Every structure is written in structure tokens, then in C-alpha cells.
Amino acid sequence: FVCDGRGVFHILVADAEAARRVLIDSGFEILDERRVVVAPVANRPGGAADVLRGLAHAGLNIDLFYLTADALLVLGGEDVAGIRRVLAGG
């Protein structure tokens, strides 16, 4: 999407330091970085709703949510450790 006349995009990487280096060396400006939780989701109607319902019951807010091409949920919020804990069954 475009923000103040500038294109903004999100990328999901396993190695943040290496990705940061490559992006900066390629002339990109990194405006923000954040940790997220990547979790599998049941491939059935309501699969993502089940995950989100569990987080809501734990009192956790999600402010970033998308599905990857290989059917993994990417979740972000203020309490990433809490999101991870709930998804791990704790």
C-alpha cells in the first residue's frame, strides 16, 4: 500500500540480520521491524477462527494477521510471547 506517497511492504524472513543487510545494500530504507509468530492452521473452514478465538479468550490482541502461500498464519501483536505461548498450548 502507499503511505505518504511512499510504497510500504512487509516481508517475512527467517534471518532478520541477513535480510536487513541485503535490503540496505540494495538501497531500501527500513522503517520498522517487528517480531511475529508463524503458526500452522487447520486447512478447513473455521481453522483460523479457532486460532483467533483462543487468543481472544486469553485476552490477547492481534494487530497483524495474514496467511502465507504455504498456509501458515502470521500473527503480530503487542504480546508476541503471549501469542506464542497460547499457540503452543500453554
Beta strands, then each sheet from edge to edge (+ up, - down):
strand 1: 2-3
strand 2: 6-7
strand 3: 37-40
strand 4: 64-67
strand 5: 72-76
sheet 1: 1+ 2-
sheet 2: 3+ 5- 4+
end
